[in-house]
């Protein structure tokens, strides 16, 4: 009789099983979440490329060589470049993409500044002219 009661007592599940199961499941879910966040995160080159694109705000073949808050100042620089034979135009910088951080904060990148734009092939020459004019 004693032996039969021992077997029956050992086969009964303990209340510890009801606690350990959910804890293990929760730990597995957390570990999978961390592993997927690490595996799917953008690499350093991808992050640098995104930052460059955000800063540049693509205008196709045109690249910005100067940024001014007032249109008149930007137009004067464009006129100076045109006089030197470098085709230039002034555009209003569009607002950048709206970014949402991991913590849920919304960051809007304002626009509204005036950019002096030239073709990429003329960028070095235009920057040289603007630097020599400023100095």
C-alpha positions in Angstrom: 0.0 0.0 0.0 2.7 2.4 0.8 4.4 1.8 -2.5 1.2 2.6 -4.4 0.6 5.9 -2.7 4.2 7.0 -3.5 3.7 6.3 -7.2 0.4 8.2 -7.2 1.9 11.2 -5.4 4.8 11.4 -7.8 2.6 11.3 -10.9 0.5 14.2 -9.7 1.4 17.5 -11.3 2.7 20.2 -9.0 1.5 23.7 -9.1 5.0 24.7 -10.2 4.3 23.4 -13.7 1.5 26.0 -14.1 4.0 28.8 -13.4 7.0 27.6 -15.2 5.2 27.0 -18.6 4.1 30.6 -19.1 7.4 32.0 -17.8 9.3 29.9 -20.4 6.9 30.9 -23.1 7.3 34.6 -22.3 11.1 34.3 -22.2 11.1 32.6 -25.6 8.9 35.3 -27.1 11.1 38.1 -25.7 14.2 36.3 -27.0 12.7 35.9 -30.5 11.7 39.6 -30.5 15.2 40.7 -29.5 16.8 38.4 -32.1 14.5 39.6 -34.9 15.1 43.3 -34.0 18.8 42.7 -34.1 18.7 40.6 -37.4 16.3 43.0 -39.2 17.9 46.3 -38.1 19.5 48.4 -40.8 23.3 48.1 -41.1 25.6 51.0 -40.6 26.1 51.7 -44.3 22.3 51.6 -44.7 21.8 54.1 -41.9 24.5 56.4 -43.3 22.8 56.2 -46.8 19.4 57.1 -45.2 20.9 60.1 -43.4 22.6 61.4 -46.5 19.3 61.1 -48.4 17.4 62.9 -45.6 19.9 65.7 -45.6 20.1 65.9 -49.4 16.4 65.7 -50.3 16.8 64.5 -53.8 16.4 67.0 -56.7 17.5 64.6 -59.5 20.5 66.0 -61.3 20.6 69.2 -59.2 22.7 69.4 -56.0 22.5 72.2 -53.4 25.7 74.3 -53.1 24.3 77.0 -50.7 21.4 77.4 -48.4 20.0 80.7 -47.2 17.0 81.7 -45.2 16.1 84.7 -47.4 15.3 84.3 -51.1 17.1 87.5 -52.0 20.4 86.3 -50.6 20.0 83.0 -52.5 19.1 84.8 -55.7 22.3 86.9 -55.4 24.4 83.8 -55.2 22.6 82.3 -58.2 23.2 85.5 -60.2 26.9 85.4 -59.3 27.2 81.8 -60.5 25.2 82.6 -63.7 27.7 85.4 -64.4 30.6 83.0 -64.0 29.0 80.6 -66.5 27.5 78.1 -64.0 23.8 77.4 -64.5 22.1 77.9 -61.1 18.6 78.1 -59.8 17.0 78.8 -56.5 14.4 76.5 -55.0 12.5 76.4 -51.7 13.7 73.4 -49.7 10.7 71.0 -49.2 10.0 69.7 -45.7 11.8 66.5 -45.0 10.1 63.2 -44.1 8.3 62.9 -40.9 10.2 60.5 -38.6 8.7 58.6 -35.7 11.2 57.4 -33.1 11.1 54.0 -31.4 9.6 55.7 -28.3 6.8 57.2 -30.4 7.9 60.8 -30.7 7.1 62.5 -34.0 9.9 64.5 -35.5 9.1 66.8 -38.4 11.9 68.2 -40.5 11.0 71.7 -41.5 11.6 73.1 -44.9 11.3 76.6 -46.2 14.9 77.6 -46.6 16.2 78.6 -50.1 18.7 76.4 -51.8 21.0 77.4 -54.6 21.1 74.4 -56.9 23.5 73.6 -59.7 24.1 70.5 -61.9 26.3 67.8 -60.3 29.0 68.3 -62.9 29.3 72.0 -61.9 29.2 71.5 -58.1 33.0 71.7 -57.5 33.3 74.8 -59.6 30.3 76.5 -58.0 31.5 75.8 -54.5 34.9 77.2 -55.5 33.3 80.4 -56.8 31.1 80.8 -53.7 34.1 80.1 -51.4 36.3 82.7 -53.2 33.4 85.2 -53.1 32.9 84.7 -49.3 36.6 85.0 -48.5 
